Amino acid sequence: MIIKEVIVVATNLQIDDTLIQKAVKLGGHKTKKAAVSKALIEYIQNLEQEKIISMFETVEYDPDYDYKKQRRRL
């Protein structure tokens, strides 16, 4: 079993109230904190995906490789 430790840090940010209220409303969030947390999670996921996508052209592969051949039974 993996136990994940969560560390909460109090942070004071000046965020445009119009933006945060719109995010809360559109996202259906109950609090500003929930909207900001969701936005940060999605931002991090997006950056991680961009990093993975940037690797696509750096990985060598054999264009003649037949993955279906591996599935065939004799």
C-alpha positions as CSV (number, residue, x, y, z in Angstrom):
1,M,0.0,0.0,0.0
2,I,1.3,3.5,-0.9
3,I,0.5,6.3,1.4
4,K,0.8,9.7,-0.2
5,E,1.7,12.6,2.1
6,V,0.0,15.9,1.3
7,I,1.6,19.1,2.4
8,V,-0.6,22.2,2.5
9,V,1.1,25.6,2.3
10,A,-0.7,28.8,2.9
11,T,-0.1,31.1,-0.1
12,N,-1.3,34.6,-0.7
13,L,-1.9,35.4,-4.4
14,Q,-3.4,38.4,-6.1
15,I,-5.6,36.9,-8.7
16,D,-8.0,38.9,-10.9
17,D,-11.3,38.4,-9.2
18,T,-13.2,38.4,-12.5
19,L,-11.1,35.5,-13.7
20,I,-11.4,33.5,-10.5
21,Q,-15.2,34.0,-10.3
22,K,-15.6,32.9,-13.9
23,A,-13.5,29.8,-13.3
24,V,-15.6,29.0,-10.2
25,K,-18.8,29.4,-12.1
26,L,-17.8,27.6,-15.3
27,G,-16.1,24.7,-13.4
28,G,-19.0,24.3,-11.0
29,H,-16.7,24.6,-8.1
30,K,-17.9,25.5,-4.6
31,T,-14.8,27.5,-3.6
32,K,-12.1,29.6,-5.2
33,K,-9.6,27.2,-3.7
34,A,-11.2,24.3,-5.6
35,A,-11.1,26.2,-8.9
36,V,-7.4,27.2,-8.4
37,S,-6.4,23.6,-7.4
38,K,-8.2,22.2,-10.5
39,A,-6.5,24.7,-12.7
40,L,-3.1,23.9,-11.3
41,I,-3.6,20.1,-11.7
42,E,-4.7,20.6,-15.3
43,Y,-1.8,23.0,-16.0
44,I,0.7,20.4,-14.6
45,Q,-0.9,17.6,-16.7
46,N,-0.7,19.7,-19.8
47,L,3.0,20.4,-19.3
48,E,3.7,16.7,-18.7
49,Q,1.8,15.8,-21.8
50,E,3.8,18.4,-23.9
51,K,7.0,16.9,-22.5
52,I,5.9,13.4,-23.6
53,I,4.8,14.6,-27.0
54,S,8.1,16.3,-27.6
55,M,9.8,12.9,-27.2
56,F,7.8,11.4,-30.1
57,E,10.3,12.4,-32.8
58,T,13.3,11.4,-30.6
59,V,12.4,7.7,-30.1
60,E,13.6,5.4,-32.8
61,Y,11.3,2.8,-34.1
62,D,11.2,0.2,-36.9
63,P,8.6,1.1,-39.4
64,D,8.5,-2.5,-40.6
65,Y,7.7,-3.9,-37.2
66,D,4.5,-5.9,-37.3
67,Y,2.9,-5.8,-33.8
68,K,0.1,-8.0,-35.0
69,K,2.6,-10.8,-35.7
70,Q,3.3,-11.0,-32.0
71,R,-0.4,-11.7,-31.3
72,R,-0.7,-14.6,-33.7
73,R,-0.8,-18.0,-32.2
74,L,0.8,-21.0,-33.9
